Amino acid sequence: MMRRKYPGTAPPKAKNPRFSRRAFLGAAGGGVVLAPFVPLLDSEAADTGYPTRLILLFSSSGTIQSDWTPSGSGSNFTLGPILAPLAPYQDKLVIVRGLESVRSGPGDAHQCGIGSLWTGSRLLPGPFAGGVPNTSGWAGDISVDQYIANTVGAETPYKSLEFSAQTAGDHTSAGNYTRMCYAGPDQPIAPEESPQAMFDRLFGDLDLDAQAVNRLKAERGSVIDLVKGDLSKLQSRSGGGDRLKMDAHLAAIRAIETRNSSVEPTCEVPELDLDLDPNANDNFPVVSRRHIDQLVMALACDLTRVASLQWSVSASRTVFSWLGHTETHHGISHGDDNASFDRITDINIWYAEEVKYLLDGLAAVPEGDGTLLDHSLVVWGNELATGNNHSGRGLPFVLAGGANGMIETGRYLQSSGVHNRLLVSLCHAMGLTDQTSFGNREPPNDGGVPGLL
């Protein structure tokens, strides 16, 4: 069992009153049999016994379309230079290009872009400088991660978790550049910048040895026995279709029971060196990796099923000094020369490598016959399509993971219409199949991305 590593004297544990043993047991496959039992077994994930997780990723200031766009189409495509680091997972990807973001209303392109990316909504009037008119506010609707978390988050200690790398900085006074997740209209959610603070929040009271693991597995076995007994009683009093449903529930429980006796839990306290200043520009890469490590383990421990990671802010002021840059990301993105294009490509390749690191972590967690990646949906987006002209047409979206079989992967899709369609598809992939629109609800915002699911 890996232990946490504190710099110097270990601070007091930050107790998490919502953490339960149930969350730990979920990592070894028992989560779906924990109360309420029957509704969870009746979900889309019942075939695998594992829930579907959603992870949203954000990087800013557009991309170089010629270097980002794959060649070919459908299942016969080749990744371009920017997405080349993801080649080991090409069969787990869906590349979506051609969607357009909501841009009408107050705010400049960066403000509108990050505000609408996951909400599909316009900005409200407000006090923040930028755009025409020269003031704007927060986004005008809930973000898709929070909308989904309101449904799927009831069974985990945390409804959702929001990670970020350097999202305050000199944009604090213009706050709508800095927020992508919203609990509702005019309700931004502040992500956690500090890996140490996130660690204390998540793992402050998770400290289990081998004896505790065996005890927990025994406890889970007793829970399974109770559920089987209750379902058997119901089965004896049921007829027709209800009996068939009880048979299906019992079969799912027997599969979980088998895993309980043969699979060691994959939920561990990550061993991390957290002695760093999370706001120092040059610490940006290590902050990203520390957050990714904790995000993966939070999902493996079933502490949450909805998470996000925001790299910097819209119109990012990060200087990619580790790539040899001396100018901010946003400043470079305004360039119209080959040297600027090359540096923006390098920045986006770096982000693709971070996405690969996340996919590596998810793929390393076994779950039944698959992995945590197979049971997750990762979505990487940007507030702009192209930085130097602030275009919102042709937004670059990368989807990864099997979403419990809800998405056919290994494809490059060229689509059209407002990107709200993608948000509708995310709802469908997470089990909210009755969703027909998201965000601003005027046409052509009906239905998901054709052919995605």
C-alpha positions in Angstrom: 0.0 0.0 0.0 1.4 3.3 -1.0 1.4 6.1 1.6 1.2 9.8 1.3 4.3 11.9 1.6 4.2 15.3 3.3 7.0 17.8 3.2 8.4 18.3 6.7 5.9 17.7 9.5 2.7 16.1 8.4 -0.3 18.3 8.9 -3.4 17.1 10.7 -5.7 15.0 8.6 -8.5 16.9 6.9 -11.4 14.6 7.7 -13.9 14.1 4.9 -17.3 13.6 6.6 -18.7 12.2 3.4 -16.1 9.6 2.8 -17.3 6.1 3.5 -16.0 2.5 3.2 -18.6 2.1 0.4 -16.5 4.4 -1.8 -13.4 2.2 -1.3 -15.3 -1.0 -2.0 -16.6 0.5 -5.2 -13.1 0.4 -6.6 -13.0 -3.4 -6.5 -16.4 -3.7 -8.2 -18.9 -3.7 -5.4 -20.2 -0.1 -5.8 -23.2 -1.1 -7.8 -24.6 -3.4 -5.1 -24.6 -0.7 -2.5 -27.8 1.1 -1.6 -30.0 1.8 -3.5 -29.3 -1.6 -5.1 -31.9 -2.3 -7.7 -31.9 1.2 -9.4 -28.1 1.0 -9.9 -28.3 -2.6 -11.3 -31.0 -1.4 -13.7 -28.6 1.2 -15.1 -26.7 1.3 -18.5 -23.6 0.1 -16.6 -25.2 -3.1 -15.3 -23.6 -5.2 -18.0 -20.1 -4.4 -16.8 -20.9 -3.9 -13.1 -19.0 -0.6 -13.3 -20.3 3.0 -13.5 -19.5 5.3 -16.4 -17.3 8.3 -15.4 -17.0 11.7 -17.1 -13.9 13.8 -17.3 -13.8 17.2 -18.9 -10.4 18.8 -19.9 -9.8 22.4 -21.0 -6.8 24.1 -22.6 -7.0 27.5 -24.2 -6.3 29.9 -27.0 -7.1 27.7 -30.0 -4.9 25.4 -32.0 -3.2 25.2 -35.4 -5.9 23.5 -37.5 -3.5 22.0 -40.1 -1.5 20.3 -37.4 -4.4 19.3 -35.2 -6.8 17.9 -37.9 -6.4 14.2 -38.7 -6.2 13.0 -42.3 -8.7 10.5 -43.7 -12.2 10.0 -42.2 -14.3 7.6 -40.3 -12.3 4.7 -38.9 -9.6 5.2 -41.5 -7.7 8.2 -40.3 -4.2 9.3 -39.3 -3.5 11.6 -36.4 -1.8 14.9 -37.1 1.3 16.2 -35.4 -0.5 17.7 -32.4 -2.5 14.6 -31.5 0.3 12.2 -32.4 1.1 11.5 -28.7 -2.3 9.9 -28.5 -1.5 7.3 -31.2 -1.2 4.4 -28.7 -4.9 5.1 -27.9 -6.2 5.7 -31.4 -8.7 2.9 -31.1 -10.0 4.5 -28.0 -10.5 8.0 -29.5 -13.2 9.9 -31.3 -12.0 13.1 -32.9 -14.8 15.6 -33.6 -14.2 18.6 -35.8 -16.6 21.2 -37.3 -18.8 22.2 -34.4 -19.3 25.9 -33.6 -19.6 27.7 -30.2 -22.3 30.1 -29.0 -21.0 33.6 -29.5 -23.8 36.1 -29.4 -24.3 38.4 -26.4 -21.8 40.2 -24.2 -18.1 39.4 -23.7 -15.1 38.9 -26.0 -14.2 35.7 -27.8 -12.2 34.2 -24.9 -14.8 35.1 -22.3 -17.7 33.7 -24.5 -15.6 30.7 -25.4 -14.8 29.4 -22.0 -18.3 30.4 -20.6 -20.1 28.5 -23.3 -17.8 25.6 -23.7 -19.5 23.3 -21.3 -22.7 25.3 -20.7 -23.7 25.9 -24.3 -25.0 29.3 -23.1 -24.4 33.0 -23.6 -22.8 35.1 -20.9 -25.0 37.2 -18.7 -24.5 41.0 -18.4 -22.0 41.7 -15.6 -19.0 43.7 -14.4 -16.1 42.1 -16.2 -14.2 44.1 -18.8 -13.9 42.8 -22.4 -15.9 42.5 -25.6 -18.7 44.6 -27.0 -20.4 46.0 -25.0 -17.3 46.4 -22.8 -18.8 44.4 -19.9 -19.9 40.9 -19.4 -20.8 38.5 -16.6 -20.8 34.8 -15.8 -22.3 32.1 -18.0 -26.1 31.9 -18.2 -26.7 28.2 -17.6 -25.5 25.1 -15.8 -22.4 23.3 -17.2 -22.9 19.8 -18.6 -20.6 18.2 -15.9 -22.7 19.6 -13.1 -26.0 18.7 -14.8 -24.8 15.1 -15.1 -23.4 15.1 -11.6 -26.7 16.1 -10.2 -28.0 12.8 -11.4 -25.1 10.4 -11.1 -23.3 12.0 -8.1 -25.7 10.9 -5.4 -23.9 7.6 -4.9 -20.4 9.0 -4.3 -18.8 11.1 -1.5 -18.2 13.9 -4.0 -20.8 14.8 -6.6 -18.0 16.1 -8.7 -14.4 17.2 -8.4 -12.8 20.3 -10.1 -9.0 20.3 -10.6 -7.1 23.2 -12.1 -3.6 24.4 -12.9 -3.0 28.1 -12.3 -6.5 29.5 -12.9 -6.2 32.7 -10.9 -3.1 34.7 -11.6 -3.6 38.2 -13.2 -7.0 37.3 -14.6 -8.6 37.3 -11.1 -10.1 40.7 -11.7 -11.7 39.5 -14.9 -13.2 36.4 -13.4 -15.2 35.0 -16.3 -11.9 34.3 -18.1 -11.2 31.8 -15.3 -14.3 29.6 -14.9 -15.7 26.8 -17.0 -17.9 24.9 -14.6 -21.2 26.3 -13.4 -23.7 25.0 -10.8 -26.4 27.1 -12.6 -26.9 30.5 -14.2 -24.5 33.1 -12.7 -23.0 30.4 -10.4 -19.4 29.7 -11.3 -17.5 26.9 -9.5 -14.0 27.6 -8.4 -11.7 24.7 -9.2 -8.9 23.6 -6.8 -5.4 24.8 -7.8 -3.4 23.3 -5.0 -2.5 19.6 -5.3 -1.8 19.5 -1.5 -5.3 21.0 -0.7 -6.9 18.4 -3.0 -4.9 15.6 -1.4 -6.0 16.6 2.1 -9.6 16.8 0.9 -9.6 13.4 -0.8 -7.2 11.2 1.1 -6.8 12.7 4.5 -8.6 9.8 6.2 -8.0 7.0 3.7 -5.2 5.0 5.3 -5.8 1.2 4.9 -3.4 -1.7 5.4 -3.8 -5.2 4.1 -5.7 -6.4 7.2 -8.2 -3.5 6.7 -8.6 -4.4 3.0 -9.4 -8.0 3.9 -11.9 -6.9 6.5 -13.6 -4.6 4.0 -13.8 -7.3 1.4 -15.5 -9.5 4.0 -17.9 -6.7 4.8 -18.7 -6.3 1.2 -19.3 -10.0 0.9 -21.8 -9.7 3.7 -23.6 -6.9 1.9 -23.8 -9.0 -1.2 -25.3 -11.9 0.8 -27.9 -9.5 2.2 -28.8 -8.1 -1.3 -29.0 -11.6 -2.7 -31.3 -12.7 0.1 -33.6 -9.7 -0.4 -33.8 -10.2 -4.2 -34.4 -13.9 -3.8 -37.4 -13.1 -1.6 -38.7 -10.6 -4.2 -38.1 -13.2 -6.9 -40.3 -15.7 -5.2 -43.2 -13.2 -5.1 -42.7 -11.9 -8.6 -44.0 -13.1 -11.9 -43.4 -12.7 -15.6 -41.2 -9.7 -16.5 -40.5 -8.9 -12.8 -39.0 -12.3 -12.3 -36.8 -11.9 -15.4 -35.6 -8.6 -14.0 -34.8 -10.2 -10.6 -32.9 -13.0 -12.5 -30.8 -10.3 -14.2 -30.1 -8.5 -10.9 -29.0 -11.8 -9.3 -26.7 -12.6 -12.2 -25.1 -9.2 -11.9 -24.6 -9.7 -8.2 -23.0 -13.1 -8.7 -20.5 -11.6 -11.1 -19.6 -9.0 -8.5 -19.3 -11.6 -5.9 -16.8 -13.5 -8.0 -14.7 -10.3 -8.5 -14.9 -9.7 -4.7 -13.2 -13.0 -4.0 -10.5 -12.8 -6.7 -9.6 -9.2 -7.4 -7.5 -7.0 -5.1 -8.8 -3.4 -4.8 -7.0 -0.9 -6.9 -7.8 2.1 -4.7 -4.6 3.4 -3.0 -3.4 6.6 -1.4 -1.2 8.1 -4.1 2.4 8.7 -3.0 3.1 12.3 -4.1 5.7 14.9 -3.5 3.5 18.0 -2.9 6.2 20.4 -1.7 5.7 23.0 -4.4 4.2 26.4 -5.0 1.2 25.7 -7.3 1.1 29.2 -8.6 4.7 29.4 -9.8 4.7 29.5 -13.6 7.4 26.9 -14.0 5.6 24.5 -11.7 2.7 24.2 -14.2 3.8 20.8 -15.5 4.2 19.2 -12.1 0.9 20.6 -10.9 -0.8 19.1 -13.9 0.7 15.6 -13.2 -0.1 15.7 -9.5 -3.7 16.6 -10.2 -4.0 13.9 -12.9 -2.6 11.3 -10.4 -5.2 12.3 -7.8 -8.0 12.5 -10.4 -7.4 8.9 -11.5 -7.3 7.6 -8.0 -10.4 9.5 -7.0 -12.3 7.7 -9.8 -10.7 4.4 -9.0 -11.8 4.8 -5.3 -15.3 5.8 -6.5 -15.0 9.1 -4.6 -16.7 10.7 -7.6 -17.8 9.8 -11.1 -17.6 13.3 -12.6 -14.4 15.3 -12.7 -12.7 18.1 -14.6 -9.2 19.5 -15.1 -8.8 23.1 -16.3 -5.3 23.9 -17.6 -4.8 27.7 -17.0 -7.5 30.2 -18.1 -9.0 31.5 -21.3 -6.4 33.8 -23.0 -3.8 31.9 -20.9 -1.0 33.9 -19.4 1.2 30.8 -18.8 4.7 31.0 -20.2 5.8 27.6 -21.5 9.3 28.1 -20.3 10.0 24.4 -20.2 9.6 24.5 -24.0 12.0 27.4 -24.3 9.3 30.1 -24.6 9.5 33.6 -23.1 6.1 34.9 -24.2 2.7 34.0 -22.8 0.6 31.4 -24.5 -2.0 34.0 -25.3 0.6 36.4 -26.7 2.0 33.7 -29.0 -1.5 32.7 -30.1 -1.9 36.1 -31.7 1.0 35.6 -34.0 0.6 35.3 -37.8 4.0 33.9 -38.7 5.5 30.4 -39.0 7.5 30.8 -35.8 4.3 31.5 -33.8 2.5 28.7 -35.5 5.3 26.3 -34.5 5.2 27.4 -30.9 1.4 27.0 -30.7 1.8 23.6 -32.2 4.4 22.7 -29.6 2.1 23.9 -26.8 -0.7 21.8 -28.0 1.5 18.8 -28.4 2.5 19.3 -24.8 -1.2 19.3 -23.8 -1.7 16.1 -25.8 1.1 14.5 -23.9 -0.7 15.4 -20.6 -3.9 13.8 -22.0 -2.0 10.7 -22.8 -0.6 10.7 -19.2 -4.2 10.7 -18.0 -5.2 7.9 -20.4 -2.2 5.9 -19.2 -3.4 6.3 -15.7 -7.0 5.3 -16.5 -5.9 2.3 -18.6 -3.7 1.1 -15.7 -6.6 0.5 -13.4 -8.2 -2.9 -14.1 -12.0 -3.2 -13.8 -13.4 -6.6 -14.6 -12.6 -7.6 -18.2 -11.6 -4.0 -19.0 -10.1 -0.9 -17.4 -11.1 2.4 -15.9 -10.5 3.9 -19.3 -13.1 1.5 -20.9 -15.6 2.7 -18.4 -14.9 6.4 -18.7 -15.5 9.2 -21.2 -12.7 11.9 -21.4 -13.5 15.0 -23.4 -10.8 17.6 -24.2 -12.0 21.0 -25.5 -10.8 24.5 -26.2 -12.6 27.9 -26.1 -11.4 28.7 -29.6 -10.7 27.0 -32.8 -7.9 29.3 -33.9 -6.2 31.8 -31.7 -5.0 34.6 -34.0 -8.5 35.2 -35.4 -10.5 34.1 -32.3 -12.6 31.8 -34.4 -15.2 29.7 -32.7 -15.9 27.6 -35.9 -14.4 24.1 -36.0 -13.7 23.7 -32.3 -11.2 20.9 -31.6 -12.8 18.2 -29.5 -11.1 14.9 -28.6 -13.1 12.2 -26.9 -11.4 9.1 -25.3 -12.5 6.0 -23.5 -15.3 3.5 -24.1 -18.0 5.1 -21.9 -19.1 1.6 -21.0 -19.8 0.8 -24.7 -21.9 3.8 -25.3 -19.5 5.3 -27.9 -18.0 3.5 -30.9 -14.3 4.6 -30.7 -11.5 4.7 -33.2 -13.1 7.3 -35.5 -12.7 10.8 -36.9 -16.0 12.6 -37.3 -16.5 15.8 -39.3 -19.7 17.4 -38.0 -21.5 20.8 -38.1 -23.9 22.9 -36.1 -23.6 24.3 -32.6 -21.4 22.5 -30.2 -24.4 22.2 -27.9 -25.1 19.0 -29.8 -22.0 17.5 -28.3 -23.2 18.4 -24.8 -26.4 16.6 -25.5 -24.4 13.5 -26.6 -22.5 13.6 -23.3 -25.7 13.5 -21.4 -26.8 10.5 -23.5 -23.5 8.7 -22.9 -23.9 9.2 -19.2 -27.3 7.7 -19.1 -29.5 10.8 -19.5 -31.0 9.5 -22.7 -34.1 11.7 -22.6 -32.0 14.9 -23.1 -32.8 16.6 -26.4 -31.1 20.0 -26.0 -28.6 21.8 -23.8 -27.9 25.4 -23.0 -29.4 28.0 -25.4 -32.4 26.0 -26.7 -33.2 27.6 -30.0 -32.6 25.6 -33.3 -30.4 24.0 -34.4 -29.7 22.7 -30.9 -32.0 19.6 -31.0 -30.4 16.3 -30.6 -26.8 15.1 -30.2 -23.9 14.8 -32.7 -25.1 12.6 -35.5 -23.3 9.2 -35.5 -21.4 9.8 -32.3 -23.2 7.3 -30.1 
